[in-house]
């Protein structure tokens, strides 16, 4: 849990390496989920991009009470 809290702190601080680690960990899964909702590769890319933008904008409000 301490590692997750430290990681979240780095993300909130805008650490580009932390965000790259997050992308490495979760991007493939996010793309799979997006493909289940939209059919074209272009739409998948758009959904994934918009989702990551929302993550960046909302990371400060994430309370860390869930994984």
C-alpha positions in Angstrom: 0.0 0.0 0.0 2.8 2.4 0.8 4.2 1.9 -2.7 0.8 2.7 -4.2 0.6 5.9 -2.1 4.1 6.9 -3.2 3.2 6.2 -6.8 0.0 8.3 -6.5 2.0 11.1 -5.0 4.4 11.1 -7.9 1.5 11.1 -10.4 -0.2 14.1 -8.6 3.1 15.9 -8.7 3.2 15.5 -12.5 6.2 13.1 -12.6 6.5 12.1 -16.2 8.2 8.8 -15.4 5.3 7.9 -13.1 2.8 8.6 -15.9 4.9 6.5 -18.3 4.8 3.7 -15.8 1.1 4.0 -15.5 0.8 3.9 -19.3 3.0 0.8 -19.4 0.8 -0.9 -16.8 -2.7 0.0 -18.0 -2.7 1.1 -21.6 -3.2 -2.4 -23.1 -6.1 -3.2 -20.8 -7.7 0.2 -21.5 -7.4 -0.5 -25.3 -9.1 -3.9 -24.8 -12.0 -2.2 -23.0 -12.3 0.5 -25.6 -12.4 -2.1 -28.4 -15.4 -3.8 -26.6 -17.3 -0.5 -27.0 -16.2 0.9 -30.3 -15.4 -0.8 -33.6 -12.9 1.2 -35.6 -9.2 1.6 -34.7 -9.6 5.3 -35.0 -12.4 5.3 -32.5 -10.4 3.2 -30.1 -7.5 5.6 -30.3 -9.8 8.5 -29.6 -11.4 6.8 -26.6 -8.1 5.9 -25.2 -6.6 9.4 -25.7 -9.7 11.0 -24.1 -9.5 8.6 -21.2 -5.8 9.3 -20.5 -6.5 13.1 -20.7 -9.3 12.6 -18.1 -6.9 10.7 -15.9 -4.3 13.5 -16.1 -6.9 16.2 -15.3 -8.6 14.2 -12.5 -5.6 12.7 -10.7 -5.6 15.4 -8.1 -9.2 14.4 -7.0 -8.4 10.7 -6.8 -8.6 9.9 -3.1 -6.7 6.6 -3.3 -9.5 4.6 -1.6 -9.6 2.1 -4.5 -7.0 0.3 -6.6 
